[in-house]
Each structure stands twice: as C-alpha cells, then as structure tokens.
Amino acid sequence: MATLFIADLHLDDSRPEITQLFETYLASDEARSADAVYILGDLVEAWIGDDDDAALPTRIAQATKALSDHGVPVYFIVGNRDFLLGQAFADRAGFTLLDDGTVHELYGRPTLLMHGDVLCTDDVAYQAIRKQVRTPEWKAQIMAMPLDARRAFAAKARADSKAHTGSTMETIMDVNADAVAGTMRNAGVTRLIHGHTHRPAIHRFDLDGQPAERIVLGDWYEQGSVLRVTPEGVELQGLALH
C-alpha cells in the first residue's frame, strides 16, 4: 500500500533516457500496484499547448493513460513549465487535474500538495513574471500563435529562465519559511509535499506547537526521484538510469 509522487521531470527530446525511465517506471509493478500516482508539475521542459503535435506529448499520454487504464488514479498539478497544460490533454492522458494547493488525505493525514513555486516569495522578479503569464489574456495571446512560433517562444523563455537562475542567489530561489508556515496554517495541515526547487529532502519542524513536515521532491535530470507515502511514513528514493 503506497501512494507515489514525482515532479520536475523536465522531459525533453534532448534527454531521451529520462523519457524512457519515466515510461519504464510507470509500467513497473511498483507504479501499477500504487494506490495513486501524483505528478506535481514540470513534467516537461516546456509545454506549448494541448494541440502540440510532437512525439513527446503522445508518448507521455500513452504512458499515463496505460497506468490509469490499469486502475491507478493519476493526478496532475501544473508547474511553471507546463502551466498551459489543460483539460484536453488531461483527458487524452487519463489523469485528473488538481488545483495548486489541493489538500488530499493520505492514509488518514491531510496533506497539502503544491508545485512549490509560489512559496519562493523572495524571488520577486520570478513572482512578477508568474503573475503575468498566468492571466487568461496572456494565455489566449500565446495560444493564438502558430505552433512553430510557440516553439520559438518557449525556447527563448527557457534561455531567459536559465539566465535568471544563473544570476540569482540560490537562497532567493528557495522557499520562504514564513510563506511555507502561512500556507500550511491556512490549509490546516501539518504536512506539505512540493517540487520546483530540485532539493529533495524531508524537513521536520514545529508549526504552532505541532510537529510538521515539508517534503521536497527531486528532479529527474541525472536520475529519477520518487516519494513513497505509506501508512507507516514517507521515503524518498532515487531511480537509477540503466
């Protein structure tokens, strides 16, 4: 009995071995025997729309749909790289879209689920851009562009993001402790699971006199990273490339 969490795979044609690892893991006995699988954002390096006719989205949809058809619920929260992913692709891929900041009960314990980027409040420049690109007007403008133009735009956005990351202190790009505490307090939970920062760890701390934990999922750049949640506890595990 286990519920599995992954995030920040950043699947891209330039790293086919990671896409293969993703497909292999979703077809594994561990995934197929899970109570549920959650993907907490940044599944791909860049999502240009549900109408993308490239091969990678099709492979992703086939892998998640096969798991769903096997009877394992698959849940998805968009991240900063795939926030344009919508209901059309979710239907095709067989997963359920969740709002960022959803609370699900896992074996009797309410747990807050997030991508994690909204918790990085010290990165003021990023938060301003995030606010802009999440508006319906901005999304509509991007989706009105031809696919090739969207691909070019996504490539530039990735380059800009890399430049911002390279010139910004790591502490600024990490979560803000007060933002974490306030968000958990407002949700009425003592456990939070998120991705985004690529710093896998289980942080245990005190929240208003109660023991609390914040679990950060790992990225899939050099290996896979999975969180197993069971009635007995939580465990972060790596998946080696073969």
JOTADA-V956102 format. One record per pair of residues at least 12 apart in sequence whose ideal C-beta (glycine too) atoms are under 10 Angstrom apart, sorted by the first residue. I is the first residue (numbers start at 1). GAP is how many residues later the second one is. Records with the same first field share a line. If there is no record, write none. Layout:
BEGIN
I=GAP + GAP
END
This chain:
BEGIN
1=32 + 33 + 34 + 106 + 228 + 229 + 230 + 231
2=28 + 29 + 31 + 32 + 33 + 34 + 35 + 105 + 224 + 225 + 226 + 227 + 228 + 229 + 230 + 232 + 233
3=31 + 32 + 33 + 34 + 35 + 69 + 70 + 72 + 101 + 103 + 104 + 108 + 190 + 224 + 225 + 226 + 227 + 228 + 231
4=21 + 22 + 26 + 27 + 29 + 30 + 31 + 32 + 33 + 34 + 35 + 68 + 70 + 222 + 223 + 224 + 225 + 233
5=31 + 32 + 33 + 34 + 35 + 70 + 101 + 106 + 108 + 188 + 189 + 190 + 210 + 212 + 220 + 221 + 222 + 223 + 224 + 229 + 231
6=16 + 19 + 20 + 25 + 31 + 32 + 33 + 34 + 35 + 37 + 189 + 211 + 212 + 213 + 214 + 218 + 219 + 220 + 221 + 233
7=31 + 32 + 33 + 34 + 35 + 36 + 70 + 72 + 106 + 107 + 108 + 109 + 186 + 187 + 188 + 189 + 191 + 193 + 209 + 210 + 211 + 212 + 213 + 218 + 219 + 220
8=31 + 32 + 33 + 34 + 35 + 71 + 73 + 107 + 108 + 187 + 188 + 189 + 190 + 192 + 208 + 209 + 210 + 211 + 212 + 213 + 217
9=12 + 13 + 30 + 32 + 33 + 34 + 35 + 36 + 51 + 70 + 72 + 73 + 186 + 210 + 211 + 212 + 215 + 216
10=32 + 33 + 34 + 35 + 36 + 69 + 71 + 72 + 148 + 188 + 209 + 210 + 211
11=12 + 31 + 32 + 33 + 34 + 35 + 45 + 46 + 48 + 49 + 70 + 71 + 209
12=32 + 33 + 34 + 44 + 69 + 146
13=32 + 41 + 42 + 43
14=31
15=30 + 205 + 206 + 207
16=40 + 43
17=224 + 225
18=201 + 202 + 203 + 204 + 205 + 206 + 221 + 223
19=25 + 36 + 37 + 40 + 41 + 44 + 201
20=39 + 221 + 222
21=199 + 202 + 203 + 218 + 219 + 220 + 221
22=17 + 21 + 37 + 38 + 41 + 42 + 198 + 202 + 217
23=36 + 37 + 39 + 40 + 41 + 43
24=39 + 200 + 215 + 218
25=12 + 38 + 42 + 195 + 199 + 201 + 214
26=13 + 34 + 36 + 37 + 38 + 39 + 40 + 41 + 42 + 44 + 46 + 48
27=36 + 39 + 40 + 43
28=39 + 211
30=196 + 198 + 207 + 209
31=32 + 35 + 36 + 39 + 41 + 43 + 195
32=34 + 35 + 38 + 39 + 40
33=37 + 38 + 39
34=33 + 36 + 37 + 38 + 39 + 40 + 192 + 194 + 195
35=37 + 38 + 71 + 72 + 194 + 195
36=36 + 37 + 38 + 39 + 60 + 68 + 70 + 193
37=27 + 30 + 31 + 35 + 36 + 37 + 38 + 39 + 58 + 189
38=35 + 36 + 37 + 38 + 39 + 57 + 58 + 60 + 64 + 66 + 68 + 73 + 75 + 155 + 179 + 189 + 191
39=21 + 25 + 35 + 36 + 37 + 38 + 39 + 40 + 43 + 54 + 56 + 59 + 76 + 156 + 178
40=35 + 36 + 37 + 38 + 39 + 58 + 60 + 73 + 74 + 75 + 76 + 153 + 154 + 155 + 156 + 177 + 187
41=35 + 36 + 37 + 38 + 39 + 40 + 41 + 42 + 44 + 59 + 72 + 73 + 74 + 75 + 76 + 153 + 154 + 155 + 176
42=35 + 36 + 37 + 38 + 39 + 40 + 41 + 73 + 74 + 75 + 153 + 154 + 156 + 175 + 177 + 178
43=14 + 17 + 21 + 33 + 34 + 35 + 36 + 38 + 39 + 42 + 50 + 177
44=12 + 13 + 16 + 35 + 37 + 38 + 41 + 110
45=36 + 37 + 109 + 110 + 113 + 116
46=35 + 36 + 38 + 104 + 105 + 107 + 108 + 109 + 111 + 112 + 115
47=31 + 32 + 34 + 35 + 36 + 37 + 38 + 39 + 42 + 103 + 107
48=34 + 36 + 37 + 94 + 95 + 97 + 99 + 100 + 101 + 102 + 103 + 104 + 105 + 106 + 107 + 109
49=35 + 36 + 37 + 39 + 40 + 90 + 93 + 94 + 96 + 98 + 101 + 105
50=34 + 35 + 36 + 37 + 38 + 39 + 40 + 41 + 42 + 43 + 93
51=35 + 37 + 38 + 92 + 96 + 99
52=32 + 33 + 37 + 95 + 98 + 99 + 102
53=94
54=93 + 97
57=28 + 32 + 35 + 36
58=34 + 35
60=29 + 32 + 33
61=28 + 29 + 30 + 31 + 32 + 33 + 34
62=30 + 31 + 32
63=30 + 31
64=12 + 25 + 26 + 28 + 29 + 30 + 31
65=26 + 27 + 28 + 29 + 30
66=27 + 28
67=26 + 27 + 28
68=25 + 26 + 27 + 28
69=25
70=24
72=22
73=21 + 22 + 23
74=16 + 19 + 20 + 21 + 22
75=15 + 20 + 21 + 22 + 23 + 27 + 29 + 38
76=13 + 14 + 17 + 19 + 20 + 21 + 22
77=20 + 21 + 22 + 23 + 24 + 25 + 36 + 37 + 38 + 39 + 117 + 118
78=12 + 19 + 20 + 21 + 22 + 37 + 56
79=21 + 35 + 36 + 37 + 38 + 115 + 116 + 117
80=35 + 36 + 37 + 38 + 40 + 46 + 49 + 50 + 53 + 54 + 81 + 116
81=34 + 36 + 73 + 76 + 77 + 80 + 115
82=33
83=17 + 32 + 34 + 47 + 50 + 51 + 56
84=49 + 50 + 55 + 58 + 59 + 66 + 70
85=12
86=53 + 57
98=15 + 16
99=14 + 15
100=13 + 14 + 15 + 16 + 17 + 18 + 94
101=12 + 13 + 14 + 17 + 82 + 85 + 86 + 91 + 93
102=12 + 85
103=84 + 85 + 86 + 88 + 89
104=89
105=84
106=85 + 87 + 123 + 124 + 125 + 128
107=122 + 123 + 124 + 125 + 126
108=123
109=80 + 81 + 82 + 104 + 120 + 122
110=77 + 78 + 79 + 80 + 81
111=76 + 78 + 79 + 80 + 81 + 82 + 102 + 104 + 118 + 123
112=68 + 71 + 72 + 74 + 75 + 76 + 77 + 78 + 79 + 80 + 81 + 82 + 102
113=74 + 76 + 78 + 79 + 80 + 81 + 82
114=61 + 66 + 69 + 73 + 78 + 79 + 80 + 81 + 82
115=79 + 80 + 81 + 102
116=58 + 59 + 64 + 76 + 77 + 78 + 79 + 80 + 81 + 82 + 83 + 98 + 100 + 101
117=13 + 56 + 58 + 77 + 78 + 79 + 80
118=12 + 13 + 57 + 61 + 65 + 76 + 78
119=55 + 56 + 57 + 58 + 59 + 60 + 61 + 63 + 64 + 65 + 73 + 75 + 77 + 78 + 95
120=52 + 53 + 54 + 55 + 56 + 59 + 76 + 77
121=51 + 54 + 55 + 57 + 58 + 59 + 61
122=46 + 47 + 49 + 50 + 51 + 52 + 53 + 54 + 56 + 57
123=41 + 42 + 45 + 46 + 48 + 49 + 50 + 51 + 52 + 53
124=48
125=39 + 42 + 43 + 47
126=35 + 38 + 39 + 42 + 46 + 47
129=28 + 31 + 32 + 35
133=24
142=12
170=27 + 29
173=23 + 24 + 25 + 26
174=22 + 23 + 25 + 42
175=17 + 19 + 21 + 22 + 24 + 28 + 39 + 41
177=26 + 28 + 37
180=12 + 14 + 23 + 25 + 27 + 32 + 34
181=24 + 25 + 26 + 27 + 31 + 33
184=23 + 24 + 28 + 29 + 30
185=22 + 23 + 27
189=18 + 23
190=15 + 16 + 17 + 18 + 20 + 21 + 22 + 23 + 24
191=16 + 20 + 21 + 22 + 23 + 24 + 38 + 43
192=15 + 20 + 21 + 22 + 23 + 24
193=20 + 21 + 22 + 23 + 24 + 34 + 36 + 41
194=20 + 21 + 22 + 23
195=20 + 21 + 22 + 23 + 24 + 30 + 32
196=20 + 21 + 23
197=19 + 20 + 21 + 22
198=18 + 19 + 20 + 21 + 22 + 23 + 27
199=17 + 18 + 19 + 20
200=15 + 16 + 17 + 18 + 19 + 25 + 26 + 27 + 36 + 37 + 38
201=13 + 14 + 15 + 16 + 17 + 35
202=12 + 13 + 14 + 25 + 31 + 32 + 33 + 34
203=12 + 13
213=20 + 21
215=12 + 14 + 19 + 20 + 21
216=20
217=19
218=18 + 19 + 20 + 21
220=18 + 19 + 21
222=16 + 18 + 19
223=15 + 16 + 17 + 18
224=13 + 14 + 15 + 16 + 17
225=12 + 13 + 14
226=12 + 13
END
